[in-house]
Amino acid sequence: MQKHQKHSKQSQAVERAKQLLMKRRGMTEPEAHRYLQQQAMDRRMPKAEVALSILRDYRS
């Protein structure tokens, strides 16, 4: 996968996760963004991986 395509897919995952957090947890966009950032720092994972994890958790 090309670098641009990978970045685009990661950005889409982050955006979908933010939308899900906003809908399911009643967060604002800045709150959802900060939540993803904080989780990424706490878990020592890239933000895109945290986003994918959130998307998987809510699909289950």
MDTraj code that builds the backbone (N, CA, C; nanometers):
import mdtraj as md
import numpy as np

residues = "MET GLN LYS HIS GLN LYS HIS SER LYS GLN SER GLN ALA VAL GLU ARG ALA LYS GLN LEU LEU MET LYS ARG ARG GLY MET THR GLU PRO GLU ALA HIS ARG TYR LEU GLN GLN GLN ALA MET ASP ARG ARG MET PRO LYS ALA GLU VAL ALA LEU SER ILE LEU ARG ASP TYR ARG SER".split()
xyz = np.array([
    [0.0854, -0.1178, 0.0000],
    [0.0000, 0.0000, 0.0000],
    [0.0901, 0.1243, 0.0000],
    [0.0533, 0.2205, -0.0790],
    [0.1327, 0.3415, -0.0865],
    [0.1149, 0.4238, 0.0408],
    [0.2148, 0.5059, 0.0670],
    [0.2150, 0.5867, 0.1886],
    [0.0920, 0.6769, 0.1973],
    [0.0548, 0.7394, 0.0865],
    [-0.0612, 0.8289, 0.0845],
    [-0.1903, 0.7528, 0.1153],
    [-0.2059, 0.6355, 0.0555],
    [-0.3258, 0.5552, 0.0785],
    [-0.3340, 0.5113, 0.2243],
    [-0.2206, 0.4734, 0.2815],
    [-0.2175, 0.4299, 0.4208],
    [-0.2582, 0.5450, 0.5129],
    [-0.2029, 0.6632, 0.4882],
    [-0.2367, 0.7804, 0.5689],
    [-0.3847, 0.8134, 0.5556],
    [-0.4377, 0.8030, 0.4358],
    [-0.5785, 0.8320, 0.4116],
    [-0.6680, 0.7347, 0.4884],
    [-0.6351, 0.6055, 0.4858],
    [-0.7133, 0.5059, 0.5581],
    [-0.7044, 0.5289, 0.7089],
    [-0.5872, 0.5686, 0.7568],
    [-0.5716, 0.5971, 0.8992],
    [-0.6545, 0.7185, 0.9390],
    [-0.6522, 0.8211, 0.8566],
    [-0.7307, 0.9416, 0.8846],
    [-0.8796, 0.9102, 0.8856],
    [-0.9235, 0.8255, 0.7937],
    [-1.0640, 0.7867, 0.7886],
    [-1.1038, 0.7106, 0.9145],
    [-1.0161, 0.6229, 0.9625],
    [-1.0447, 0.5462, 1.0839],
    [-1.0577, 0.6396, 1.2034],
    [-0.9687, 0.7378, 1.2125],
    [-0.9732, 0.8336, 1.3228],
    [-1.1031, 0.9130, 1.3163],
    [-1.1418, 0.9570, 1.2003],
    [-1.2651, 1.0342, 1.1853],
    [-1.3881, 0.9503, 1.2202],
    [-1.3901, 0.8251, 1.1750],
    [-1.5034, 0.7371, 1.2071],
    [-1.5106, 0.7109, 1.3569],
    [-1.3965, 0.6911, 1.4204],
    [-1.3939, 0.6684, 1.5651],
    [-1.4421, 0.7925, 1.6401],
    [-1.4012, 0.9097, 1.5954],
    [-1.4492, 1.0326, 1.6595],
    [-1.5998, 1.0449, 1.6461],
    [-1.6532, 1.0176, 1.5280],
    [-1.7975, 1.0241, 1.5069],
    [-1.8709, 0.9257, 1.5982],
    [-1.8147, 0.8071, 1.6119],
    [-1.8749, 0.7057, 1.6976],
    [-1.8741, 0.7500, 1.8438],
    [-1.7631, 0.8055, 1.8892],
    [-1.7537, 0.8551, 2.0272],
    [-1.8530, 0.9692, 2.0508],
    [-1.8668, 1.0541, 1.9525],
    [-1.9607, 1.1653, 1.9644],
    [-2.1042, 1.1133, 1.9745],
    [-2.1356, 1.0144, 1.8939],
    [-2.2721, 0.9610, 1.8923],
    [-2.3011, 0.8753, 2.0156],
    [-2.2098, 0.7844, 2.0475],
    [-2.2353, 0.6885, 2.1546],
    [-2.2084, 0.7439, 2.2947],
    [-2.1122, 0.8335, 2.3060],
    [-2.0748, 0.8848, 2.4380],
    [-2.1126, 1.0309, 2.4591],
    [-2.1743, 1.0905, 2.3578],
    [-2.2188, 1.2287, 2.3715],
    [-2.1057, 1.3293, 2.3804],
    [-1.9913, 1.2958, 2.3235],
    [-1.8757, 1.3866, 2.3261],
    [-1.8873, 1.4898, 2.2149],
    [-1.8220, 1.6028, 2.2361],
    [-1.8065, 1.6991, 2.1284],
    [-1.6901, 1.6521, 2.0413],
    [-1.6726, 1.7136, 1.9254],
    [-1.5599, 1.6751, 1.8380],
    [-1.4264, 1.6967, 1.9080],
    [-1.4024, 1.8121, 1.9736],
    [-1.2746, 1.8294, 2.0433],
    [-1.2546, 1.7282, 2.1573],
    [-1.3627, 1.6934, 2.2266],
    [-1.3505, 1.5937, 2.3335],
    [-1.3138, 1.4565, 2.2775],
    [-1.3765, 1.4183, 2.1675],
    [-1.3471, 1.2898, 2.1051],
    [-1.2031, 1.2874, 2.0542],
    [-1.1589, 1.3972, 1.9966],
    [-1.0215, 1.4069, 1.9473],
    [-0.9224, 1.3927, 2.0633],
    [-0.9498, 1.4635, 2.1711],
    [-0.8615, 1.4574, 2.2882],
    [-0.8624, 1.3180, 2.3500],
    [-0.9784, 1.2533, 2.3524],
    [-0.9890, 1.1179, 2.4046],
    [-0.8986, 1.0232, 2.3248],
    [-0.9049, 1.0334, 2.1928],
    [-0.8188, 0.9485, 2.1084],
    [-0.6715, 0.9773, 2.1341],
    [-0.6373, 1.1046, 2.1457],
    [-0.4973, 1.1411, 2.1728],
    [-0.4515, 1.0837, 2.3067],
    [-0.5356, 1.0995, 2.4087],
    [-0.4990, 1.0527, 2.5422],
    [-0.4850, 0.9012, 2.5466],
    [-0.5767, 0.8314, 2.4814],
    [-0.5687, 0.6860, 2.4758],
    [-0.4424, 0.6404, 2.4037],
    [-0.4085, 0.7101, 2.2965],
    [-0.2869, 0.6754, 2.2211],
    [-0.1629, 0.6942, 2.3089],
    [-0.1601, 0.8024, 2.3843],
    [-0.0452, 0.8256, 2.4732],
    [-0.0418, 0.7218, 2.5854],
    [-0.1574, 0.6970, 2.6468],
    [-0.1629, 0.6023, 2.7585],
    [-0.1253, 0.4609, 2.7169],
    [-0.1690, 0.4221, 2.5990],
    [-0.1418, 0.2869, 2.5488],
    [-0.0099, 0.2767, 2.4724],
    [0.0502, 0.3916, 2.4465],
    [0.1732, 0.3973, 2.3650],
    [0.1501, 0.3310, 2.2290],
    [0.0421, 0.3754, 2.1663],
    [0.0025, 0.3249, 2.0349],
    [-0.0259, 0.4436, 1.9445],
    [-0.0129, 0.4258, 1.8144],
    [-0.0541, 0.5318, 1.7220],
    [-0.2047, 0.5580, 1.7343],
    [-0.2435, 0.6807, 1.7118],
    [-0.3841, 0.7198, 1.7219],
    [-0.4719, 0.6360, 1.6286],
    [-0.4215, 0.6037, 1.5115],
    [-0.4999, 0.5242, 1.4161],
    [-0.5278, 0.3844, 1.4713],
    [-0.4331, 0.3259, 1.5430],
    [-0.4556, 0.1934, 1.6018],
    [-0.5600, 0.1997, 1.7120],
    [-0.5572, 0.3059, 1.7907],
    [-0.6587, 0.3247, 1.8945],
    [-0.7958, 0.3401, 1.8290],
    [-0.8012, 0.4165, 1.7226],
    [-0.9275, 0.4368, 1.6508],
    [-0.9818, 0.3036, 1.5993],
    [-0.8965, 0.2224, 1.5399],
    [-0.9406, 0.0922, 1.4899],
    [-0.9887, 0.0036, 1.6040],
    [-0.9228, 0.0109, 1.7174],
    [-0.9632, -0.0653, 1.8348],
    [-1.1024, -0.0230, 1.8817],
    [-1.1274, 0.1060, 1.8849],
    [-1.2585, 0.1574, 1.9246],
    [-1.3650, 0.1119, 1.8260],
    [-1.3350, 0.1203, 1.6981],
    [-1.4315, 0.0768, 1.5965],
    [-1.4626, -0.0720, 1.6107],
    [-1.3607, -0.1534, 1.6377],
    [-1.3827, -0.2966, 1.6562],
    [-1.4677, -0.3227, 1.7811],
    [-1.4379, -0.2514, 1.8899],
    [-1.5111, -0.2720, 2.0154],
    [-1.6596, -0.2408, 1.9996],
    [-1.6923, -0.1365, 1.9268],
    [-1.8318, -0.0978, 1.9117],
    [-1.9061, -0.1857, 1.8108],
    [-1.8337, -0.2527, 1.7248],
    [-1.8984, -0.3431, 1.6289],
    [-1.9355, -0.4739, 1.6931],
    [-1.8670, -0.5100, 1.7985],
    [-1.8919, -0.6387, 1.8662],
    [-2.0234, -0.6406, 1.9390],
])
top = md.Topology()
chain = top.add_chain()
for i, resn in enumerate(residues, 1):
    res = top.add_residue(resn, chain, resSeq=i)
    for name in ("N", "CA", "C"):
        top.add_atom(name, md.element.get_by_symbol(name[0]), res)
traj = md.Trajectory(xyz[None], top)
